Amino acid sequence: MGITNAILRVREHRKSEKFADIDFLVDSGAVYSLVPGKILDQLDIEPYREMSFSLADGTTIKRRISSAYFEFEGEGGPAPVVYGEEGETPLLGVTTLESIGLVLNPFTRTLNPMRMLMV
C-alpha cells in the first residue's frame, strides 16, 4: 500500500546523460515500478517484453516492460520498469527499492537504508 512519495532520477543506464526526475508514489504492495511511457520514450528506454498484472479488483491487464536505472539521494541501481499508460500514477515498487538498497519505514513514511544480509 502506498503511503508516501519520493523523487527519484530515472535513466536508461548508469552512465546515460538523459534523465528525468519523477515524483513516485511509494507502493510497498507493487513488485515493479511504473513510469509513464512518454517519459521512458524520451529517455530512449525501449520495452523488451509484455507481462500480465492483476489489479486489486481482480482485473488482469498487460503492460510493456523494460529496465531502467533509478537513483535516490546519490545511490542507484537497475530494476525492471513498467510502461505506464495515460493517466497512470508513477509507482515505486519493492524491486526497485531493493535494487537501491532501501526499505520503506511505514511508521515515519521515509525511505531508509536496508540492512543488508549475506547468508
N, C-alpha and C positions, 0 to 999 in steps of 0.2 A: 504494500500500500504506500503510495507517495505521500510524503508529509512535509517536504521541504524542497527548495530549489537550489541549484548550484550552476555557476557559469563555468563551462569547460571550453577549451580550444580544441577544434577538430581539424585534422589534416589527413591527406591521403596516406602519408607515412611520416616517420620522424623527421626527415630532412626536407620535407615539402615546404616551399615558400608560401604557397597559398594556404590560408586557414580561415576559419570562421569561429568567432566566439559565440557560443549558444547558451541560452538560459534553459536548463533542463529541469524538469520535474523529476526528483529522485524517487524512483519507483522500486522499492525493495521487493516487490512481487513480480517484477519483469525480469526475464532472463537476459534478453538483449536490449541494447539501447536503440532508440528510434530517432532519426534525424530527418527533417523534411527533405524529400527527394530533390527539390530545386537547389538546396544548398549543396547536397552531395554532388549534383551535376556540375555546379560552379567550381567545386574542388577537384573535378576530374576523377571522382570516385565512381567506378563502374560496378554494377551488380554482376555476380558470377553464379547465382542460383536463386531459386524461389523456394520458399518454405510456407507451410501452413501453420497458423496460430489460432488458438482458442481464446475467445473473449469471455468475459465474466458471465455474459448472458447465454453462453453455450454456442454462439455463432462461431463458425470457422472462416477465417479469411486467409488469403495468400498475399505475401509481400516479397519483394525482391530483397536480397541480402548481399552485402559486401563486407569489407573490413576497413577500418579506419584507425587512425592514431589519435588518442584522446589525451589531453593534458589538463591537470588541475594543480594550481599553485606550484608549478615547477616540476611536478612529477608526471610521467606519462607512460602509456602502454598501448599496444594494439588490441583491438577487440572487434567482434562481429558488429555490424550495424544494419538496422532495418531501414529501408527506404520508406519514409513516411509519405502519405498521400495528403492532398489538400485538406486542411482543417485538423490534422492530427498534431497533438502536442508533442514536442521533443521530450523523450523519456530517457532517463539514465538508469540502465539495468544493472543487475548484480554482476554479470560477466565483466562489464567494463570496470566497475568498482574494484573487483578482484584483480584485474589486469594492472590497475594503477596502484594496488596495494592499499585500498581504502575500505572502510566499513561505515555504515550509517549508524549513528548513535540515536536511537528513537526517543530518548529522554531529552537530549539537548537539541535534537534536529540538526546535527552537524556531521560533516564527513571527517573521520579521524583515521590516522594510520592504522592499518590492520596488524595485529600481532601475527607475525609470520612463523609458521611451524614447519619443521623439516623432520619427518619421521620415516 
